[in-house]
């Protein structure tokens, strides 16, 4: 029988990938969020794969898969031109680790969740961090 710590370690090793979709934002803001994710985690989105504008009036979304198993320290806040909607889907531990890492660079607000047996989908809104009051 596994102890709680062993069970969590096993879950961490098996459920480290999170599917991330960015929408409702400008391509530059999407690029900024992907830069933060690349700095914090391994991702399938290369630094040269920058978001592009799509012609037409359809909504645009950009996607990546992020492996949150090994987190790197990201310090400092970054600027966004507008809020960014992030849909993240993966195991509970992995999605929470992604959310926590994004909170180091942005103000993160959870605006919706859908829970499953072993995975969850969370909709986040990212915005600039507010300057601390003196």
Buried (B, 14 or more C-beta within 10 A) or exposed (E): EEEEEEEEEEBBEEBBBBBBBBBBBBBEBBBBBBBBBBBBBBBEBEEEBBBEEEEEEEEBBBEBEBBBBEBEEBEEBBEBEEBBBBBBBBBBBBBBBBBEBBBBBBBBEEEEEEEEEEBBBBBBBBEBBEEEEE
